Amino acid sequence: QVQLVESGGGSVQAGGSLRLTCATSRALYSSNCMGWFRRAPGKEREGVATIDRGGSAIYAESVKGRFTISKDNAKNTLYLQMDSLKPEDTAMYYCAAAHVAADVSPSVCADMGESVFSYWGQGTQVTVSS
């Protein structure tokens, strides 16, 4: 069964930290590209970070140095560690994965184009207060 389930969102003050978790099915975990996206109120959804099958990660400029994407192979789980949170990080955060049969190169994965991702979670809300 294809499934992505996010958790770990919540409310935090500026400067705080949260860790988002995306539990995946074993089939999806072998995807060539997985990532985190977010949609803030009144804005388009944007890429936050992606990680290819080899473990290479790319970050949006707005989160570089503050967020870390990682994978736990034993648990089929994707994480997003978010530190030094800012009010502008407030958004619904989504986990996404490319189809396991899709030939997604590392460079394409790094582009964070939404068309690459066939599977999406339901989202988890992150709210950062000043």
For each residue, the residues with C-beta under 8 A, 3 or more apart:
1: 25
2: 25 27 28 119
3: 23 24 25 28
4: 22 23 24 28 95 96 97 119 120 121
5: 22 23 24 121 122
6: 9 20 21 22 93 94 95 121 122 123 124
7: 20 21 23 124
8: 18 19 20 21 124
9: 6 18 20 93 124 125 126
10: 18 125 126 127
11: 127 128 129
12: 16 17 18 85 126 127 128 129
13: 16 128 129 130
14: 85 86 87 128 129 130
15: 84 85
16: 12 13 85 128
17: 12 81 82 83 84 85
18: 8 9 10 12 82 85 126
19: 8 79 80 81 82
20: 6 7 8 9 36 79 80 82 93 95 124 126
21: 6 7 8 77 78 79
22: 4 5 6 34 36 77 78 79 80 95 121
23: 3 4 5 7 75 76 77
24: 3 4 5 28 29 34 76 77 78 95 97
25: 1 2 3 28 29 76
26: 29 30 76
27: 2 30 100
28: 2 3 4 24 25 31 34 76 97 100 119
29: 24 25 26 71 73 76
30: 26 27 53 100
31: 28 34 53 97 98 99 100 102 104
32: 52 53 98 100 102 103 104 105 109
33: 50 51 52 53 97 98 102 104 108 109 116 117
34: 22 24 28 31 50 51 71 78 95 96 97 98
35: 47 48 49 50 51 69 95 96 97 109 112 117
36: 20 22 47 48 49 50 69 78 80 93 94 95 96
37: 45 46 47 48 93 94 96 112 114
38: 45 46 48 89 91 92 93 94 126
39: 43 44 45 46 91 92 94 123
40: 43 88 90 91
41: 90 91
42:
43: 39 40 46 91
44: 39
45: 37 38 39 94 114
46: 37 38 39 43 60
47: 35 36 37 50 60 112 113 114
48: 35 36 37 38 59 60 63 67 80 93
49: 35 36 57 58 59 60 63 67 68 69 80
50: 33 34 35 36 47 57 58 69 109 110 112
51: 33 34 35 55 56 57 58 69 70 71 78 109
52: 32 33 55 56 104 106 109 110
53: 30 31 32 33
54: 106
55: 51 52 71
56: 51 52 106 110
57: 49 50 51 68 69 70
58: 49 50 51 109 110 112
59: 48 49 63 64 67 69
60: 46 47 48 49 63 64 112
61: 64
62: 88
63: 48 49 59 60 66 67 82 89
64: 59 60 61 67
65:
66: 63 82 83 84 85
67: 48 49 59 63 64 80 81 82 83
68: 49 57 79 80 81 83
69: 35 36 49 50 51 57 59 78 79 80 81
70: 51 57 78 79 81
71: 29 34 51 55 77 78 79
72: 75 76 77 79
73: 29 76
74:
75: 23 72
76: 23 24 25 26 28 29 72 73
77: 21 22 23 24 71 72
78: 21 22 24 34 36 51 69 70 71 95
79: 19 20 21 22 68 69 70 71 72
80: 19 20 22 36 48 49 67 68 69 93
81: 17 19 67 68 69 70
82: 17 18 19 20 63 66 67 85 89 126
83: 17 66 67 68
84: 15 17 66
85: 12 14 15 16 17 18 66 82 89 126 128
86: 14 89 128
87: 14 90 128 129 130
88: 40 62 128
89: 38 63 82 85 86 126 128
90: 40 41 87 126 127 128
91: 38 39 40 41 43 125 126
92: 38 39 123 124 125 126
93: 6 9 20 36 37 38 48 80 123 124 125 126
94: 6 36 37 38 39 45 120 121 122 123
95: 4 6 20 22 24 34 35 36 78 120 121
96: 4 34 35 36 37 114 117 119 120 121
97: 4 24 28 31 33 34 35 117 118 119
98: 31 32 33 34 102 104 109 116 117 118 119
99: 31 102 118 119
100: 27 28 30 31 32
101:
102: 31 32 33 98 99 116 118
103: 32
104: 31 32 33 52 98 108 109 116
105: 32 108 109
106: 52 54 56 109 110
107: 110 111
108: 33 104 105 111 113 116
109: 32 33 35 50 51 52 58 98 104 105 106 112 116
110: 50 52 56 58 106 107
111: 107 108 116
112: 35 37 47 50 58 60 109
113: 47 108 116
114: 37 45 47 96 117
115:
116: 33 98 102 104 108 109 111 113
117: 33 35 96 97 98 114 120
118: 97 98 99 102
119: 2 4 28 96 97 98 99
120: 4 94 95 96 117
121: 4 5 6 22 94 95 96 124
122: 5 6 94
123: 6 39 92 93 94
124: 6 7 8 9 20 92 93 121
125: 9 10 91 92 93
126: 9 10 12 18 20 38 82 85 89 90 91 92 93
127: 10 11 12 90
128: 11 12 13 14 16 85 86 87 88 89 90
129: 11 12 13 14 87
130: 13 14 87
